[in-house]
Amino acid sequence: MSLLPEFYTATDLHQRVAAAAKARRLAMNITQAALAQRAGVSLATLKRFENGGTASFATVLAVAESLDALAEFTRLFPAPEAATLDDLTAPQRGRKRARGPHD
C-alpha cells in the first residue's frame, strides 16, 4: 500500500476506506449489528465491507451516513482548476455530455 495519496491504487483506497469505517465505528462504540441496522444493510454485507470485501457504492454511502461521515463524499470529484484567465472569467455552463475524440 502506498503512503502517498496521489499514488494510491483503487485497491489501496478500498482497503483504507473499509479500515477507516471500521475504526470510526469502534471509536463511536457501535456494534456491527447496530451499524448494519442503522445503515439498512445486512450484517453480512457490513462485515464483508469492513473486511475489505466488495460493497456497492450505495452501501458505502449508507454506512458513511450512519457514521456521520457523509460530508466527506462532497469532495470526491472536485471541479478542474482554471488553467487560464479566460477559464476564470468565462460563464460557467454545465456540460451535458463529453465531445467525441477530435481527428
C-alpha positions in Angstrom: 0.0 0.0 0.0 1.3 3.4 -1.0 1.9 6.0 1.7 1.4 8.9 -0.7 -2.2 9.6 -1.5 -1.5 10.5 -5.1 -0.1 7.0 -5.7 -2.9 5.0 -4.1 -4.5 2.4 -6.3 -8.2 1.6 -6.2 -7.4 -1.5 -4.1 -5.4 0.7 -1.6 -8.3 3.1 -1.3 -10.8 0.3 -1.0 -8.8 -1.1 2.0 -8.3 2.3 3.6 -12.0 3.3 3.4 -13.1 -0.1 4.9 -10.5 0.2 7.7 -11.4 3.8 8.4 -15.1 3.0 8.6 -14.4 0.1 11.0 -12.1 2.3 13.1 -14.8 5.1 13.2 -17.4 2.6 14.2 -15.3 1.3 17.0 -14.4 4.8 18.2 -18.1 5.6 18.3 -18.6 2.4 20.3 -21.2 1.0 17.8 -21.5 -2.7 17.2 -21.6 -4.2 13.7 -25.2 -5.3 14.2 -26.2 -1.8 15.3 -24.5 -0.1 12.4 -25.9 -2.6 9.9 -29.4 -1.8 11.2 -28.8 2.0 11.1 -27.4 1.8 7.6 -30.2 -0.5 6.4 -27.8 -3.2 5.2 -27.4 -6.8 6.3 -24.9 -7.7 9.0 -23.1 -10.0 6.4 -22.8 -7.1 4.0 -21.3 -4.8 6.7 -18.9 -7.5 7.8 -17.8 -8.1 4.2 -17.2 -4.4 3.7 -15.2 -3.9 6.9 -13.0 -6.9 5.9 -12.2 -5.3 2.6 -14.7 -7.2 0.5 -17.0 -5.9 -2.1 -19.7 -3.4 -1.3 -21.9 -1.3 -3.5 -21.4 2.4 -3.6 -24.9 2.7 -2.1 -23.8 0.5 0.8 -20.7 2.6 1.4 -22.8 5.8 1.4 -25.3 4.3 3.8 -22.5 3.3 6.2 -20.9 6.7 5.9 -24.2 8.5 6.6 -24.7 6.2 9.7 -21.3 7.1 10.9 -21.8 10.9 10.3 -19.1 10.9 7.6 -21.2 11.6 4.5 -20.0 15.1 4.0 -16.5 13.8 3.0 -18.0 12.5 -0.2 -18.8 16.0 -1.4 -15.1 16.4 -2.1 -14.8 13.3 -4.2 -14.9 14.8 -7.6 -13.6 18.4 -7.5 -14.1 20.6 -10.5 -11.0 21.1 -12.6 -8.9 24.1 -11.7 -8.8 27.0 -14.1 -5.8 27.0 -16.4 -6.2 30.4 -17.9 -7.6 33.8 -17.1 -10.3 33.1 -19.7 -11.3 30.0 -17.7 -11.9 32.2 -14.7 -14.0 34.8 -16.4 -16.0 32.6 -18.8 -19.6 32.0 -17.8 -20.0 28.6 -16.2 -22.2 26.4 -18.3 -22.9 22.9 -17.2 -21.9 20.3 -19.8 -24.5 17.7 -20.7 -22.1 15.3 -22.3 -18.5 15.0 -23.4 -17.4 15.5 -27.0 -16.1 12.7 -29.1 -12.4 12.5 -30.0 -11.1 15.1 -32.4 -9.5 13.9 -35.6 
